[in-house]
Amino acid sequence: MLKKILFFLIINIIILLSIEIIIKTTLKVLKYPTVYKLKTISEQKYDYLTGYYNLSNTEETSKENYSQGTDQYGFNLDGERFVSQDLTIKDDNIFRIFLLGGSTAQGRYLVDRYDPISARLEKKLNKKMGNSKLNFQVINAAAGGFISSQELALIQYKILYALKPDHIIILNGTNDSIHNLGDEFYQSNSHIYQREFQKNIKRGYKNFFFLFDDWLSKNISTYFFLKKIIEKTTGIFLFEAKTRKFAANEMSKKYSEGRIYKYFYNINLISKLASKDTYISIFFQPQMLPDNIKGLSDNDQKIFSDFNKQKKFYFSNKQLFYDMAREKIKSINSSDEFKNKKYFQLVDISNLLDFSEHSEDYYSDWVHYYPLSREIIAKRIFQDIEKKIKENLNN
């Protein structure tokens, strides 16, 4: 009798494992997610300062596109940075710059290690301003999905505190323009991952079934696949219900004003961290939008059109934020208070990619850049920080 039970159990385990392997392999071949992840973020990337961050000490990869490895801090290794180094010390001939932002600053659809904006900027600085006694080092500290509050925390509690920056550059705007503020205003100046992570921990303490369900969704493809089938057939969201309903709706002007308040609240705090020892430059980044799409290439217009069919209000919501942000930046830059901020600059480059003169492609998808657009952005950033760097060196 015992042998029969064991045989039955083994046969069932083999069947279940076979089903799991078949489903996981099929999903991989079709390029669908094999398990549940909060966007591209997993628990393994948890970071006590920013909610999540790049894993440390990873290797570079060159499968479909090039992806940087990371150093001991989780900073991206690109350009001439091949290995991790102790950034708590710095030679006198090094001028250290940190570049922060989301995946657009970090780099997607890269050709090689010299393709990211950070590597392009470092090359320009060393070619035009460097010499035997001065070497520019641009460290790519960007991370996918980052918003301004995370950039503020990374600067204040890690980079400024311990890593000896001479200049900090932030390329941002797009992630803040689409970020879900949530139900509670007092929690809105945090990433949705941070809120969801906290919520899941609280649920797990109260309800073992939720903890078990969450583990199965994130580790077993068969379970994840069954839940996705239920979603498709019933129309009921079983993953990130509030966030996904939010993304499908048109935003009111009041909601966009909330996003604007959050974004410029953080910019103001970041500006206060600038000093004669560490200059800070923020660049409000370019994106494809309804107001510039006619000036872009046919391929970029197709990307816009296809994504607009999937997410009806994505671009119109982003456009509303961008219109309000541009006006706010003009107001800030013309104010008397800003004119006294000698060590800080806020630059609107959001119109930089509005027109493709020779119908060249600027975008690899609805948000990320191609090598040509990265080169245009790096060149513009260099032009705007060159004077500030010379001031810093004179100090």
C-alpha positions as CSV (number, residue, x, y, z in Angstrom):
1,M,0.0,0.0,0.0
2,L,2.8,2.4,0.9
3,K,4.6,1.7,-2.4
4,K,1.4,2.5,-4.3
5,I,1.0,5.8,-2.4
6,L,4.7,6.7,-3.1
7,F,4.3,5.8,-6.7
8,F,1.2,7.9,-7.0
9,L,2.9,10.9,-5.4
10,I,6.0,10.6,-7.6
11,I,3.9,10.3,-10.8
12,N,1.9,13.5,-9.8
13,I,5.1,15.4,-9.0
14,I,6.6,14.4,-12.4
15,I,3.4,15.5,-14.1
16,L,3.3,18.9,-12.3
17,L,7.0,19.5,-12.9
18,S,6.5,18.7,-16.6
19,I,3.5,21.1,-16.8
20,E,5.6,23.8,-15.1
21,I,8.5,23.3,-17.4
22,I,6.3,23.4,-20.5
23,I,4.4,26.6,-19.4
24,K,7.6,28.4,-18.3
25,T,9.4,27.5,-21.6
26,T,6.4,28.5,-23.7
27,L,6.1,31.9,-22.0
28,K,9.8,32.5,-22.4
29,V,9.6,31.7,-26.2
30,L,6.6,34.0,-26.5
31,K,8.5,36.6,-24.5
32,Y,5.9,36.9,-21.8
33,P,6.6,37.1,-18.1
34,T,7.0,33.7,-16.5
35,V,6.2,34.8,-13.0
36,Y,4.8,37.9,-11.3
37,K,7.1,40.9,-10.8
38,L,6.2,44.4,-9.9
39,K,7.1,45.8,-13.4
40,T,10.8,44.9,-13.7
41,I,11.5,45.1,-10.0
42,S,12.0,42.1,-7.7
43,E,12.6,41.7,-3.9
44,Q,16.2,40.9,-4.7
45,K,16.7,44.5,-5.5
46,Y,15.4,45.8,-2.2
47,D,17.3,48.9,-0.9
48,Y,16.8,50.5,2.5
49,L,17.3,54.0,1.1
50,T,15.4,54.1,-2.1
51,G,13.0,51.1,-1.9
52,Y,14.9,49.2,-4.6
53,Y,18.1,49.7,-6.5
54,N,20.4,47.9,-9.0
55,L,21.9,44.7,-7.7
56,S,25.6,45.1,-6.9
57,N,28.5,43.3,-8.5
58,T,26.7,42.0,-11.6
59,E,28.3,41.1,-14.9
60,E,27.7,42.9,-18.2
61,T,25.6,41.0,-20.8
62,S,25.3,41.2,-24.6
63,K,22.4,39.0,-25.6
64,E,19.9,41.0,-27.7
65,N,21.3,44.4,-26.5
66,Y,24.2,45.4,-24.3
67,S,23.5,45.8,-20.6
68,Q,26.0,47.1,-18.1
69,G,27.4,45.3,-15.2
70,T,27.4,47.0,-11.7
71,D,30.0,47.7,-9.0
72,Q,29.8,47.2,-5.3
73,Y,27.4,50.1,-4.9
74,G,25.0,49.0,-7.7
75,F,26.3,51.8,-9.9
76,N,26.5,50.9,-13.6
77,L,29.9,50.1,-15.1
78,D,30.2,51.7,-18.5
79,G,32.6,53.8,-20.4
80,E,36.1,53.4,-19.0
81,R,34.8,52.0,-15.7
82,F,35.4,48.3,-16.0
83,V,35.8,47.2,-12.4
84,S,34.4,48.2,-9.0
85,Q,36.5,50.7,-7.0
86,D,36.4,52.3,-3.6
87,L,34.5,55.5,-4.2
88,T,35.0,56.7,-0.6
89,I,38.4,57.9,-1.7
90,K,39.4,60.0,-4.7
91,D,42.7,61.1,-6.3
92,D,43.3,64.8,-6.6
93,N,43.3,64.7,-10.4
94,I,39.8,63.1,-10.6
95,F,36.8,65.3,-11.2
96,R,33.9,63.0,-10.2
97,I,30.4,63.4,-11.7
98,F,27.4,61.2,-10.9
99,L,24.5,60.9,-13.4
100,L,21.2,60.0,-11.9
101,G,17.8,59.2,-13.4
102,G,15.6,56.4,-14.6
103,S,16.1,53.8,-17.3
104,T,16.5,56.5,-20.0
105,A,19.6,57.8,-18.1
106,Q,20.8,54.3,-17.2
107,G,20.5,53.1,-20.9
108,R,18.2,50.7,-22.7
109,Y,18.8,49.1,-26.2
110,L,22.5,49.9,-25.8
111,V,25.0,49.1,-28.5
112,D,28.1,48.8,-26.2
113,R,29.6,50.1,-23.0
114,Y,30.3,53.5,-24.6
115,D,26.7,54.1,-25.7
116,P,25.1,55.3,-22.4
117,I,24.8,59.0,-21.9
118,S,27.2,58.8,-19.0
119,A,30.0,57.3,-21.2
120,R,29.3,59.8,-24.0
121,L,29.5,62.7,-21.6
122,E,32.7,61.4,-19.9
123,K,34.4,61.1,-23.4
124,K,33.4,64.7,-24.3
125,L,34.6,66.1,-21.0
126,N,38.0,64.4,-21.2
127,K,38.5,65.3,-24.8
128,K,37.6,69.0,-24.4
129,M,38.6,69.8,-20.8
130,G,40.7,67.0,-19.5
131,N,44.5,66.8,-19.4
132,S,47.4,65.0,-17.7
133,K,46.4,66.6,-14.4
134,L,42.6,66.4,-14.7
135,N,40.6,63.3,-15.5
136,F,36.8,63.4,-15.6
137,Q,34.9,60.4,-14.2
138,V,31.2,60.1,-14.9
139,I,29.5,57.5,-12.8
140,N,26.2,56.1,-14.0
141,A,24.1,55.9,-10.9
142,A,20.7,55.7,-12.7
143,A,18.2,52.9,-12.0
144,G,15.1,51.9,-14.0
145,G,11.8,53.4,-12.8
146,F,13.4,55.9,-10.4
147,I,11.5,59.1,-9.5
148,S,12.7,62.4,-8.0
149,S,12.2,61.3,-4.3
150,Q,14.5,58.3,-4.8
151,E,17.1,60.5,-6.6
152,L,17.0,62.9,-3.6
153,A,17.5,60.0,-1.1
154,L,20.4,58.5,-3.1
155,I,22.1,61.9,-3.3
156,Q,21.6,63.0,0.3
157,Y,22.3,59.7,2.1
158,K,24.8,58.0,0.0
159,I,26.5,60.0,-2.8
160,L,27.0,63.3,-0.9
161,Y,27.5,61.6,2.4
162,A,30.4,59.3,1.4
163,L,31.3,59.2,-2.3
164,K,33.0,62.6,-2.9
165,P,31.1,64.0,-5.9
166,D,32.3,67.2,-7.6
167,H,29.1,67.5,-9.7
168,I,25.8,65.7,-9.8
169,I,23.6,65.5,-12.9
170,I,20.0,64.4,-13.0
171,L,18.1,63.6,-16.2
172,N,14.5,63.1,-15.2
173,G,10.9,64.0,-15.6
174,T,9.2,61.2,-17.5
175,N,8.8,58.8,-14.5
176,D,7.4,61.6,-12.3
177,S,5.0,62.4,-15.1
178,I,3.3,59.0,-15.0
179,H,3.8,58.1,-11.4
180,N,0.8,56.9,-9.3
181,L,0.4,59.1,-6.3
182,G,-1.8,56.6,-4.6
183,D,-4.8,57.0,-2.3
184,E,-3.1,58.8,0.6
185,F,-1.4,62.2,-0.1
186,Y,1.1,61.8,2.8
187,Q,2.4,58.6,1.1
188,S,2.6,60.0,-2.4
189,N,6.2,61.1,-2.3
190,S,7.4,57.5,-2.5
191,H,7.7,55.0,-5.3
192,I,4.7,52.6,-5.8
193,Y,7.1,49.7,-5.1
194,Q,7.9,51.1,-1.7
195,R,4.2,51.3,-0.8
196,E,3.4,47.9,-2.3
197,F,6.4,46.3,-0.5
198,Q,5.2,47.7,2.9
199,K,1.6,46.6,2.2
200,N,2.6,43.1,1.3
201,I,4.7,42.7,4.5
202,K,1.7,43.9,6.6
203,R,-0.7,41.5,4.7
204,G,1.8,38.6,5.1
205,Y,1.8,39.1,8.9
206,K,-2.0,39.0,9.1
207,N,-2.8,36.4,6.5
208,F,-0.7,33.3,5.7
209,F,-2.7,32.6,2.6
210,F,-1.8,36.0,1.1
211,L,1.9,35.3,1.8
212,F,1.6,31.8,0.2
213,D,-0.3,33.2,-2.8
214,D,2.3,35.9,-3.3
215,W,5.2,33.4,-3.2
216,L,3.5,31.1,-5.7
217,S,2.8,34.0,-8.1
218,K,6.4,35.0,-8.0
219,N,8.0,31.6,-8.3
220,I,5.6,29.1,-10.0
221,S,4.8,29.8,-13.7
222,T,1.8,27.5,-13.7
223,Y,0.1,29.3,-10.8
224,F,1.0,32.7,-12.4
225,F,-0.4,31.6,-15.8
226,L,-3.7,30.4,-14.3
227,K,-4.2,33.7,-12.5
228,K,-3.5,35.6,-15.8
229,I,-6.1,33.4,-17.5
230,I,-8.6,34.3,-14.8
231,E,-7.8,38.0,-15.3
232,K,-8.4,37.7,-19.1
233,T,-11.6,35.8,-18.8
234,T,-13.2,37.7,-16.0
235,G,-11.7,41.2,-16.4
236,I,-10.8,41.2,-12.7
237,F,-7.3,42.4,-11.9
238,L,-5.5,40.0,-9.7
239,F,-2.1,41.8,-9.8
240,E,-1.7,45.5,-8.9
241,A,-5.4,46.2,-9.3
242,K,-5.3,49.9,-8.2
243,T,-2.2,50.7,-10.2
244,R,-3.5,49.2,-13.4
245,K,-7.0,50.8,-13.1
246,F,-5.2,54.1,-12.5
247,A,-3.0,53.7,-15.6
248,A,-6.1,53.1,-17.8
249,N,-7.8,56.4,-16.8
250,E,-7.4,60.0,-18.0
251,M,-5.9,62.2,-15.3
252,S,-7.6,65.4,-14.1
253,K,-5.7,68.7,-14.0
254,K,-5.9,68.5,-10.2
255,Y,-4.1,65.1,-10.2
256,S,-1.4,66.4,-12.5
257,E,-1.0,69.3,-10.2
258,G,-0.3,66.8,-7.4
259,R,2.4,65.2,-9.5
260,I,3.9,68.7,-10.3
261,Y,3.9,69.6,-6.6
262,K,5.7,66.4,-5.7
263,Y,8.3,66.7,-8.5
264,F,9.2,70.4,-7.8
265,Y,9.1,69.8,-4.0
266,N,11.9,67.3,-4.5
267,I,13.8,69.5,-7.0
268,N,13.7,72.3,-4.4
269,L,15.2,70.0,-1.7
270,I,17.9,68.8,-4.2
271,S,18.8,72.4,-5.0
272,K,19.5,73.1,-1.3
273,L,22.1,70.3,-1.4
274,A,24.2,72.1,-4.0
275,S,27.4,73.8,-2.7
276,K,30.7,75.2,-3.9
277,D,32.1,71.6,-3.4
278,T,29.3,69.9,-5.3
279,Y,27.4,71.6,-8.1
280,I,24.0,70.0,-9.1
281,S,22.4,70.2,-12.5
282,I,18.9,68.9,-13.3
283,F,17.8,68.4,-16.9
284,F,14.1,68.0,-17.6
285,Q,14.2,65.3,-20.3
286,P,12.8,65.1,-23.8
287,Q,10.1,62.5,-24.6
288,M,7.8,61.7,-27.5
289,L,4.5,63.6,-26.9
290,P,1.4,64.6,-28.8
291,D,2.8,68.1,-29.4
292,N,5.9,66.9,-31.1
293,I,5.0,63.6,-32.7
294,K,4.5,65.1,-36.2
295,G,8.2,66.2,-36.2
296,L,9.5,62.7,-35.6
297,S,10.4,59.9,-38.0
298,D,7.8,57.5,-39.4
299,N,9.0,54.7,-37.2
300,D,8.7,56.9,-34.1
301,Q,5.2,57.9,-35.1
302,K,4.3,54.2,-35.5
303,I,5.7,53.5,-32.0
304,F,3.5,56.4,-30.7
305,S,0.4,55.2,-32.5
306,D,0.8,51.5,-31.5
307,F,1.3,52.3,-27.8
308,N,-1.5,54.9,-27.8
309,K,-3.9,52.1,-28.8
310,Q,-2.7,50.0,-25.9
311,K,-2.8,52.8,-23.3
312,K,-5.2,55.4,-24.5
313,F,-4.4,58.2,-22.0
314,Y,-0.7,57.6,-21.5
315,F,0.6,60.3,-23.8
316,S,-2.2,62.8,-23.1
317,N,-1.6,62.5,-19.3
318,K,2.2,62.9,-19.8
319,Q,1.6,65.9,-22.1
320,L,-0.4,67.7,-19.4
321,F,2.4,67.2,-16.9
322,Y,5.0,68.4,-19.4
323,D,3.0,71.5,-20.2
324,M,2.7,72.4,-16.5
325,A,6.4,71.5,-15.8
326,R,7.7,73.7,-18.6
327,E,5.8,76.7,-17.3
328,K,7.0,76.0,-13.7
329,I,10.6,75.8,-14.8
330,K,10.4,79.1,-16.6
331,S,8.9,80.7,-13.5
332,I,11.6,79.2,-11.2
333,N,14.5,80.3,-13.5
334,S,13.2,83.9,-13.7
335,S,12.7,84.2,-9.9
336,D,15.0,86.2,-7.7
337,E,15.5,83.3,-5.3
338,F,16.8,81.1,-8.1
339,K,19.3,83.7,-9.3
340,N,21.0,83.4,-6.0
341,K,21.5,79.6,-6.4
342,K,25.0,79.8,-7.9
343,Y,25.8,76.1,-7.6
344,F,22.5,74.8,-9.0
345,Q,20.9,74.8,-12.4
346,L,17.5,73.6,-13.7
347,V,17.5,73.2,-17.5
348,D,14.5,72.4,-19.6
349,I,15.7,70.3,-22.6
350,S,12.3,68.6,-23.1
351,N,12.0,70.1,-26.7
352,L,15.5,68.9,-27.7
353,L,14.1,65.9,-29.7
354,D,11.0,67.6,-31.1
355,F,12.1,67.4,-34.7
356,S,14.1,64.8,-36.7
357,E,15.7,66.8,-39.5
358,H,16.6,63.8,-41.6
359,S,13.8,61.5,-40.4
360,E,16.1,59.6,-38.2
361,D,14.8,57.5,-35.3
362,Y,15.1,58.9,-31.9
363,Y,13.2,56.4,-29.8
364,S,13.6,52.6,-29.4
365,D,10.2,52.4,-27.8
366,W,7.6,54.8,-26.3
367,V,10.1,56.2,-23.8
368,H,13.7,55.1,-24.4
369,Y,16.3,56.6,-26.6
370,Y,18.4,55.4,-29.5
371,P,22.2,56.0,-29.8
372,L,21.6,59.1,-31.9
373,S,19.3,60.7,-29.3
374,R,21.7,59.8,-26.5
375,E,24.4,61.6,-28.4
376,I,22.3,64.7,-28.8
377,I,21.4,64.7,-25.1
378,A,25.0,64.1,-24.0
379,K,26.2,67.0,-26.2
380,R,23.5,69.3,-24.8
381,I,24.3,68.4,-21.2
382,F,28.0,69.1,-21.9
383,Q,27.2,72.5,-23.3
384,D,25.2,73.4,-20.2
385,I,27.5,72.2,-17.5
386,E,30.8,73.3,-19.1
387,K,30.6,76.8,-17.6
388,K,29.6,75.3,-14.2
389,I,32.5,72.9,-14.2
390,K,35.0,75.7,-15.0
391,E,33.5,77.7,-12.0
392,N,33.9,74.6,-9.8
393,L,37.5,74.1,-10.8
394,N,38.3,77.7,-10.1
395,N,36.9,77.4,-6.6
